[in-house]
Amino acid sequence: MTITRRIAAGAVAGAAGTVAMDLLLFRRYRRDGGKEPAWRWESSQGVVTWEEASAPGQVGEKLERLVTRRPPPDEWARTTTNAVHWGTGIGWGVQYALLASGTSRHPVLRALALGPAVWLSGYAVLPLAGVYEPIWRYDARTLGKDLSAHLLYGVATSAAFAALTREP
């Protein structure tokens, strides 16, 4: 299989994993009393300022500020939130695809490791960016819910990648 096909499969698999994780998070949101319809919630339609942006949007705001050397306008908050959220999910899928090409042994372990790797990297990088608190400041319930969503992302991404790269 060519590297281009592997990268493309990883990107599609990362998008599939992001969809799976978002479906779980939306289900939890609605169960906890959230009223937004699915598309409005998924597309961050209610985000009109940087203060309302989720962690991906806040990271994007910081990157835009670095590149443009000025605060980006609030009108960019929603688009940035979506671009960074989906770019992160797809990017991890591509990284997984590149790793999977070099490690064909133990695909189940690799699949189970992806979600926790993504989860831990967030708790390592996002506090440094000033977006999250250090991991020890979160309660076990919050960390467990976040980890379970990332486990689903990892398994769904791995399963999608395996389906896309299966030889006939």
C-alpha positions in Angstrom: 0.0 0.0 0.0 1.3 3.4 -0.9 2.1 6.0 1.7 -0.4 8.4 0.1 -3.2 5.8 0.4 -2.2 5.0 4.0 -2.3 8.7 4.9 -5.7 9.2 3.2 -7.0 6.1 5.1 -5.7 7.5 8.3 -7.4 10.9 7.7 -10.7 9.2 7.0 -10.3 6.9 10.0 -9.5 9.9 12.2 -12.6 11.7 11.0 -14.6 8.5 11.8 -13.1 8.4 15.2 -14.0 12.0 15.8 -17.6 11.4 14.7 -17.8 8.4 17.2 -16.4 10.5 20.0 -18.6 13.5 19.2 -21.7 11.2 19.2 -20.9 10.0 22.7 -20.2 13.5 23.9 -23.4 14.8 22.4 -25.4 11.9 24.0 -23.9 12.9 27.4 -24.6 16.6 26.8 -28.3 15.8 26.1 -28.5 13.4 29.0 -27.2 16.1 31.3 -30.0 18.5 30.1 -28.5 20.1 27.0 -31.1 21.4 24.6 -29.1 22.3 21.4 -30.0 20.2 18.4 -27.2 17.9 17.1 -26.0 20.0 14.2 -26.0 23.2 16.2 -24.0 21.6 19.0 -21.6 19.8 16.6 -20.8 22.8 14.5 -20.4 25.1 17.5 -23.1 27.4 16.2 -23.5 29.2 19.5 -19.8 30.2 19.6 -19.6 33.9 18.8 -16.7 35.0 21.0 -13.4 33.5 22.0 -14.6 33.1 25.6 -17.3 30.7 24.4 -14.8 28.6 22.4 -13.9 25.1 23.6 -10.3 24.0 24.1 -9.7 23.5 20.4 -10.9 27.0 19.6 -8.8 28.5 22.3 -5.7 26.7 21.0 -6.6 28.0 17.5 -7.0 31.5 18.8 -3.5 31.4 20.4 -2.0 30.1 17.1 -3.8 32.8 15.1 -2.6 35.5 17.5 1.0 34.2 17.0 0.7 34.2 13.2 -1.0 37.5 12.8 0.6 39.2 15.8 -2.8 40.6 16.8 -6.0 39.3 18.4 -8.1 37.5 15.9 -11.7 38.9 15.6 -14.5 37.1 17.4 -16.1 36.2 14.1 -13.3 33.6 13.6 -14.1 31.8 16.9 -16.6 29.3 15.5 -14.7 28.4 12.4 -11.4 28.1 14.3 -13.1 25.9 16.9 -14.3 23.5 14.2 -11.1 23.6 12.2 -8.9 22.7 15.1 -11.3 20.1 16.5 -11.5 18.2 13.2 -7.9 18.9 12.3 -6.8 17.3 15.6 -9.0 14.2 15.1 -7.9 13.8 11.5 -4.2 14.5 12.4 -4.2 11.8 15.1 -5.7 9.4 12.5 -2.8 10.2 10.1 -0.3 9.7 12.8 -1.9 6.4 13.7 -1.7 5.3 10.0 2.0 6.1 9.8 2.7 4.2 13.1 0.5 1.3 12.0 2.6 0.9 8.8 5.7 0.2 10.9 4.1 -1.9 13.6 1.9 -4.7 12.2 2.1 -6.8 15.3 -0.5 -6.5 18.1 -3.1 -4.4 16.3 -5.5 -4.7 19.2 -3.0 -3.3 21.6 -2.2 -0.5 19.2 -5.9 0.3 18.9 -6.4 0.4 22.6 -3.3 2.6 23.1 -4.4 5.3 20.7 -7.2 6.8 22.8 -5.1 7.1 26.0 -2.2 8.5 24.0 -4.4 11.3 22.6 -6.0 11.8 26.0 -2.6 12.1 27.8 -1.2 14.4 25.2 -4.1 16.8 25.7 -3.4 16.9 29.4 0.3 17.5 28.7 0.0 20.1 26.0 -3.1 22.0 26.8 -2.0 23.2 30.3 1.2 24.5 28.8 -0.9 26.5 26.3 -3.0 27.9 29.2 -6.1 26.1 28.0 -6.5 23.4 30.6 -5.5 23.1 34.2 -2.8 20.5 35.1 -4.3 17.0 35.2 -4.1 16.7 39.0 -6.6 19.6 39.3 -9.4 17.5 37.8 -11.5 15.1 39.7 -11.5 11.4 38.9 -15.0 11.5 37.4 -14.1 14.2 34.9 -10.9 12.5 33.9 -12.7 9.1 33.6 -15.4 10.6 31.3 -12.8 12.3 29.2 -10.7 9.1 29.0 -13.7 6.9 28.0 -14.5 9.3 25.1 -10.9 9.1 23.9 -10.9 5.3 24.2 -13.9 5.3 21.9 -12.1 7.6 19.5 -9.1 5.3 19.5 -11.0 2.1 18.9 -13.3 3.7 16.2 -10.3 5.2 14.4 -8.4 1.9 14.5 -11.4 -0.1 13.3 -12.1 2.4 10.5 -8.4 2.3 9.5 -8.4 -1.5 9.5 -11.5 -1.6 7.3 -10.1 0.9 4.9 -6.7 -0.8 4.5 -7.9 -4.5 4.4 -6.6 -6.3 1.4 -9.3 -7.9 -0.7 
